[in-house]
Amino acid sequence: MKKAYLFLTLEGVFSLFYALLIQGPVFTGLAMLFNLDEFLLSVAAAIPPMMQFFQLFASFFVQKYRKRRFLVNVFNAFSRFSFAFLIVFLLLGKTEPLIFIVALVISQIFAALSSSTWNSWMRDLVPPEERGRVFGNRNMFLSIGNALIIYLYSSIVDHFSSGFVLVLLISTVGTVLSIFAMNKIPDVPVKETGTGIPLKAVFKDENFMKFVFFTFYWNMAVTFSSAFYHYHLLKNLGVDYTYIAYMMIVNNFVAMLVYRIL
């Protein structure tokens, strides 16, 4: 299983090349390149959480096809290549906001299907007693990869006139590599689960409900400001991408320390 865990980590690192396109300063800069104003930028920021609704349909595909590795690769391919297709429009000089929004919606629908299927697969692949160690180590390497890739992307966008095209091309290569790495991870059989905890019991758990309300208020506060944070830095303050990358590297360094402590 050590080999499987190695490729699980590699797949996660390669997937960052796409993941960092749909968040942070590069995403905001790409959205501005497609002429999204403040309102449309808020719409774009709301699309990923809204598309999580499609996770409900992932179980249908899992129960019907039972091959989760294949499904994750297909969903990831549709998700990431549909967003990478923006390269064509940039080269043609077509930067209407609707193109960006449609590509993002398609990408996030398949990303939601992939996420739910991947979680189901990992639940059966990694034993409960090993999950903390396996995903803790994986997250540490993801933090390192996050810092390096965001710096790479920021430097490219700052120093090349066609920087966003290059970034999209790199993300496409990352997607291909992530699919290769995914194919090295065992596709274990689907384990049947019970009916789970009754919904009434969940609402009666006071500690859990306190956590739910805390999470709700925390995410609401973050969501109100996150859509415009990098927009404000880039457009109003004139901060370059590389400087923002430095701040994000510091954030990831702190995260790595915490992973080691936990």
N, C-alpha and C positions, 0 to 999 in steps of 0.2 A: 504493500500500500504506500510505502514511502515514495515510490516512483510516481504513483497516481497523485499524491499530494504535491510533489514537485511540479507536475504539469498543471495542477490546479492553480498553483501560484503563478506560473508562467502565463497561463491563460488570463488570469486577472490583470497582470501587468500589461499584456498586449491589448486587453480590452480598454485600458485607460486611454489609449490613443483616441478612441471614439468618445469615451465618457467625458473627457475634458473638453470636448467640442460643444457639449450641450449644457455646460455650466461655466461659471466664472467669466473672466474678462474676454477670453477668446470668443465665447458664445455671444457676449454682448457686442463685441466689435463686429462679428460676422452679421449679427442682426442689424446693426447700424449700416453696414455695407449694403444690405438689402432694403435700406431706407425705412426701417421700422421706427416710428415715433414713440413717444413715451407711452401712449395708450396701447399700441400694438406690442410694445416690449412687455408690458404687463400681461397681455394676452399670451404671448409666447412663454413667459415664465409660468403661467397657470396651466399650460398644456400638459407637461409631464405628470403632475399630480392628478389632473383630470383623467388622463388616459389610463391611470391605474385601475379604473373600472373594468378594463378588459382582462385583468387578471382572473376574473370570475370564469372566463371561458377557457382558461388554460387546462383546467381539470378535464374538460371534455376531450381535448386533444390527447392528454395523457392517458385517459381511460380507453380511448379508441385505438391509439397507435402503440402505446406502451414502450416506446423507444424515446426516452427523454433526451439522450445525447443528440440524436438526430433532430428532434424538435427544437432544442436549444440552438443548434447550429443554423437551422433554417430560419428561426425567428430572428436570431442575431444578424444573419445575412441580410434579410429584408429590412431590418431596422437600420443597420449601419450603412448599407449601400444606398438606401433611399436618401439618406441625408448626404452621403458623399456625392450623390448625383448633382448636388448644387454646383460642383465644379463645372459642369457643362454650361449651366446658365451664366456663371461668372465669366467663362471664356467667350460666351456669345454676347456679353454685355447686358443681359436681361436680369435686372435686380429689383423686380417688383416685390413688394412685401408679401403678396399672396403666395408666391413661389416658396418663399422661406417658411411661411406658416403651414402650407400643405405638406412640405417635406418633413417638417417637425412633427406634425400630427401622425403621419404614416409611420415615421420612425418610432415614435413613442408608443403607438398601439402595439407594434411587434416587440418593443422593449418590455412592455408590461407582460405580454405573454411569455417572453423568454425568462423574465425575472421569477415569475411564479413557478414555471416548470423547473428552472434551475434550483430553486429552494427545495422543491419536492425531491429532486434528484440527490442533492447534497444531504438531505435528511436521512436518506436511505444508504448513502455511500459512506458517510463519516459516522462512526459509532459515537454515541452521546459522550462517553468518557474521554474521547479524543478531540471533540469539537473545539474546546477552548484553546488547546495548544495549536491545533492545525490552523484555525482561522485567526488566532492571535498572531502567529508567525506570518501568515498570508497577509494580514492587514499591515504588518510592519513593512514588508516588501512593497506593498501597494503604496504606502506613504512615501517611501523612497522614490518609487517610479513616478508618483504624482508630482513630487517636487522637480524631478529631472525633466519630465515631459512638459510641464507647464512652463518651465524656464526655456526649453527648446522652442515651444510654440510662440512664446512671447518674443523671443529673440528673432525668430523668423518673421513675425508680423511687423516688428519694429524696423527691420533692416532690409526687407525685400518688398518691392512694390506689389508683387503678386503673392504676398505672404499667405493670404488665406487660401489660395489655390494649393500652395505647397503643403499647408497644414492639413487640408482635406485629403490630399494624396497620401500623406504619411498615415493619416487615420485609416485609410483604405488598406494600406499594407499591414497595419496593426490588426485590422479585422481578419485578414487572411491568416496571419500568424496565430491569432487567437483560435481560429477554427481548427488549424493543424494541431495546436496544443490540446484543444478540447477532445479531439479524436483519440488522444492517448489516455484519456481518463475512462475507467471501466463504466459501462452502462449497466448498472445493477438492476435487477428486477424490481418492479413496483411493489412495495409492501402495502398490504391492505391495513387501513387504520380503523379504529372503532368510531363510535358516533361522537366522541369528544365530550367536552364539558358542556352541560346544558346552559343555555344563554342566561337563564334566571340566576344560576349560580355565579356567573360572571358579574352581574350587576349587584349581587349581594356581597361581593368581596370588596370591603371598604378600602383596603390598601391598594388594590388594583385600580379601583375607580379614582382614587386620589392621583395615582400615576397617570391615568388616562387624561384627567383634567389638566394636570401639570403639562403633559405633552401637548395637549390641544392649545393651551395659552402660549406656551413657548413657541410652537411652530407658527401660530397665528402672528405673533410679534415679529418673528424672523421673516415670514413670508411678506408682510407688509413692506419691509425695507429692502429685502434681498434683490428684488427685481430691478431696483434703481441704483444699487450701491456702486457697481462697476460702471454703469452708465454715467453716474455723477463724476466718478473719478476720471473717466476717459474724456467726456465731452465738456464738463463744466470746469474741472480742475486741470485738465490737460496732462494728467499723469500718464507716462508711457507704460506699455505692457510689461517691460522688463522690471520696472520698479514694483509693479503689482505682483509679479512673479516672486520677487524677493520676499515680500510679505507673506505670500502663500507658502514659501519654502520654510520660513520660520514657524508657521502654523503646523506644517507637516512634521518638522523636527520635534516640536512639543508633543505631537500625537505619537510619534515613535517612542519617545521616552515613557509615555503613559502605557503603551502596549507592553513594554518591557517590565514595568512595575506590576501591571495586572497579570 
